[in-house]
Amino acid sequence: MAVALTLAALIWLALLGAGPGLSRHTDRAPAAVVAVTVYGIGALVCHQGPPRSLHLNGVRMPVCARCAGLYAGLALGMLAWWRARGTAAGTRLVRTPLAVLAIVALPTAVTWTTALVGVWDPGNITRAIAALPLGFIGGAIVTAVVSGELR
């Protein structure tokens, strides 16, 4: 199950990256169907606001910059778990998952909060990069739980 979840995360990340290119091919039925589906799923989980989204070749991605960073981190964290399990890093994560998660959530919390109160509104690249650690550790924790190595 953990392997299937990791593959699903990688496929979703690939579809998010391919979405803008696929949406340019509305004349091709399969590409258009995939693009509409990816953007539709993205709309269920994300506001998709154009000013807050990354654009590839001038086309908005199916999720905002912060969500893109979270999903990229998630997929990378899932892959990393398979490499780290049984190592000192994997053992530390399994022993203190909530503490580690709280620490890596700080960059996302800072960018979100400072924008909300009007102190600092980071750009989309910064939002995506700030979300990577949270997604990464979240992905590792999810994979550890699903694989039965973290309860």
Contacts in CASP RR format, 6 or more apart in sequence:
PFRMAT RR
TARGET T0000
AUTHOR 0000-0000-0000
METHOD contacts of the structure
MODEL  1
MAVALTLAALIWLALLGAGPGLSRHTDRAPAAVVAVTVYGIGALVCHQGP
PRSLHLNGVRMPVCARCAGLYAGLALGMLAWWRARGTAAGTRLVRTPLAV
LAIVALPTAVTWTTALVGVWDPGNITRAIAALPLGFIGGAIVTAVVSGEL
R
1 146 0 8 1.000
1 147 0 8 1.000
2 143 0 8 1.000
2 146 0 8 1.000
2 147 0 8 1.000
2 148 0 8 1.000
5 78 0 8 1.000
5 142 0 8 1.000
5 143 0 8 1.000
5 146 0 8 1.000
6 75 0 8 1.000
6 78 0 8 1.000
6 79 0 8 1.000
6 82 0 8 1.000
6 143 0 8 1.000
9 71 0 8 1.000
9 74 0 8 1.000
9 75 0 8 1.000
9 78 0 8 1.000
9 139 0 8 1.000
10 75 0 8 1.000
10 78 0 8 1.000
10 79 0 8 1.000
12 71 0 8 1.000
12 75 0 8 1.000
13 71 0 8 1.000
13 72 0 8 1.000
13 74 0 8 1.000
13 75 0 8 1.000
15 34 0 8 1.000
15 38 0 8 1.000
15 62 0 8 1.000
16 38 0 8 1.000
16 61 0 8 1.000
16 62 0 8 1.000
16 63 0 8 1.000
16 68 0 8 1.000
16 71 0 8 1.000
17 56 0 8 1.000
17 61 0 8 1.000
17 62 0 8 1.000
18 34 0 8 1.000
18 38 0 8 1.000
19 34 0 8 1.000
19 35 0 8 1.000
19 38 0 8 1.000
19 39 0 8 1.000
19 59 0 8 1.000
19 61 0 8 1.000
19 62 0 8 1.000
20 55 0 8 1.000
20 56 0 8 1.000
20 57 0 8 1.000
20 58 0 8 1.000
20 59 0 8 1.000
20 60 0 8 1.000
20 61 0 8 1.000
20 62 0 8 1.000
21 35 0 8 1.000
21 56 0 8 1.000
21 57 0 8 1.000
21 59 0 8 1.000
22 31 0 8 1.000
22 32 0 8 1.000
22 34 0 8 1.000
22 35 0 8 1.000
22 38 0 8 1.000
23 32 0 8 1.000
23 35 0 8 1.000
23 39 0 8 1.000
23 59 0 8 1.000
24 57 0 8 1.000
24 59 0 8 1.000
25 31 0 8 1.000
25 32 0 8 1.000
25 35 0 8 1.000
26 32 0 8 1.000
26 35 0 8 1.000
38 62 0 8 1.000
39 48 0 8 1.000
39 62 0 8 1.000
40 62 0 8 1.000
41 62 0 8 1.000
42 48 0 8 1.000
42 62 0 8 1.000
42 63 0 8 1.000
42 67 0 8 1.000
45 63 0 8 1.000
45 67 0 8 1.000
46 62 0 8 1.000
46 63 0 8 1.000
46 64 0 8 1.000
46 67 0 8 1.000
47 64 0 8 1.000
48 60 0 8 1.000
48 62 0 8 1.000
48 63 0 8 1.000
48 64 0 8 1.000
49 60 0 8 1.000
49 64 0 8 1.000
50 60 0 8 1.000
52 64 0 8 1.000
52 65 0 8 1.000
52 66 0 8 1.000
52 124 0 8 1.000
52 127 0 8 1.000
53 60 0 8 1.000
53 61 0 8 1.000
53 63 0 8 1.000
53 64 0 8 1.000
53 65 0 8 1.000
53 68 0 8 1.000
53 124 0 8 1.000
54 60 0 8 1.000
54 61 0 8 1.000
54 64 0 8 1.000
54 65 0 8 1.000
54 68 0 8 1.000
54 124 0 8 1.000
54 125 0 8 1.000
54 128 0 8 1.000
55 61 0 8 1.000
61 68 0 8 1.000
63 71 0 8 1.000
64 124 0 8 1.000
64 127 0 8 1.000
65 123 0 8 1.000
65 124 0 8 1.000
65 125 0 8 1.000
65 127 0 8 1.000
65 128 0 8 1.000
65 131 0 8 1.000
66 108 0 8 1.000
66 111 0 8 1.000
66 112 0 8 1.000
66 127 0 8 1.000
66 128 0 8 1.000
66 130 0 8 1.000
66 131 0 8 1.000
67 131 0 8 1.000
68 128 0 8 1.000
68 131 0 8 1.000
69 127 0 8 1.000
69 128 0 8 1.000
69 129 0 8 1.000
69 131 0 8 1.000
69 132 0 8 1.000
69 135 0 8 1.000
70 108 0 8 1.000
70 131 0 8 1.000
70 132 0 8 1.000
70 134 0 8 1.000
70 135 0 8 1.000
71 135 0 8 1.000
72 128 0 8 1.000
72 132 0 8 1.000
72 135 0 8 1.000
73 131 0 8 1.000
73 132 0 8 1.000
73 133 0 8 1.000
73 134 0 8 1.000
73 135 0 8 1.000
73 136 0 8 1.000
73 139 0 8 1.000
74 135 0 8 1.000
74 136 0 8 1.000
74 138 0 8 1.000
74 139 0 8 1.000
74 142 0 8 1.000
75 139 0 8 1.000
76 132 0 8 1.000
76 136 0 8 1.000
77 135 0 8 1.000
77 136 0 8 1.000
77 137 0 8 1.000
77 138 0 8 1.000
77 139 0 8 1.000
77 140 0 8 1.000
77 143 0 8 1.000
78 139 0 8 1.000
78 140 0 8 1.000
78 142 0 8 1.000
78 143 0 8 1.000
80 136 0 8 1.000
80 140 0 8 1.000
81 90 0 8 1.000
81 139 0 8 1.000
81 140 0 8 1.000
81 143 0 8 1.000
81 144 0 8 1.000
81 147 0 8 1.000
82 143 0 8 1.000
84 90 0 8 1.000
84 93 0 8 1.000
84 140 0 8 1.000
85 144 0 8 1.000
85 147 0 8 1.000
85 149 0 8 1.000
90 140 0 8 1.000
90 144 0 8 1.000
92 100 0 8 1.000
93 100 0 8 1.000
93 137 0 8 1.000
93 140 0 8 1.000
93 141 0 8 1.000
93 144 0 8 1.000
93 150 0 8 1.000
94 144 0 8 1.000
94 149 0 8 1.000
94 150 0 8 1.000
97 141 0 8 1.000
97 144 0 8 1.000
97 150 0 8 1.000
100 137 0 8 1.000
100 141 0 8 1.000
101 134 0 8 1.000
101 137 0 8 1.000
101 138 0 8 1.000
101 141 0 8 1.000
104 133 0 8 1.000
104 134 0 8 1.000
104 135 0 8 1.000
104 136 0 8 1.000
104 137 0 8 1.000
104 138 0 8 1.000
105 134 0 8 1.000
107 129 0 8 1.000
107 130 0 8 1.000
107 131 0 8 1.000
107 133 0 8 1.000
107 134 0 8 1.000
108 130 0 8 1.000
108 131 0 8 1.000
108 133 0 8 1.000
108 134 0 8 1.000
110 130 0 8 1.000
111 120 0 8 1.000
111 122 0 8 1.000
111 126 0 8 1.000
111 127 0 8 1.000
111 130 0 8 1.000
114 120 0 8 1.000
114 121 0 8 1.000
114 122 0 8 1.000
115 121 0 8 1.000
115 122 0 8 1.000
122 130 0 8 1.000
141 150 0 8 1.000
144 150 0 8 1.000
145 151 0 8 1.000
END
